[in-house]
Amino acid sequence: MGLHESTVCRAVAGKIALLPNRALAPLDDFFHAARPVQEALRELIAAEQEPLSDQELAELLVARGYPIARRTVAKYREQLGLPAQRQRARRQRDR
């Protein structure tokens, strides 16, 4: 279709589909393009020696072939339940 993933996500946000079995499903359940990026993000954070900023994580993801903005990294990190850099640093210090 030539549309960016974020455009599609905004278009389907909050919308639901009536399935043939009469069940309702959120439209965003049908779009999982972010999963590989989210998995790569999870791996980067799990392997970090020192907590990286969202900008640093975005740069590493771009280097891996995932063109992504810092804001999107923050969004995915929050969706995955991963804390921000400062919170990860605090946890690391408290160990």
ABEGO torsion letter per residue (X at the ends): XGBBAAAAAAAABGBBBBBAAGBBBBAAAABAAAAAAAAAAAAAAAABABBBBAAAAAAAAAAAGBBBBAAAAAAAAAAAGBBBAAAAAAAAAAX
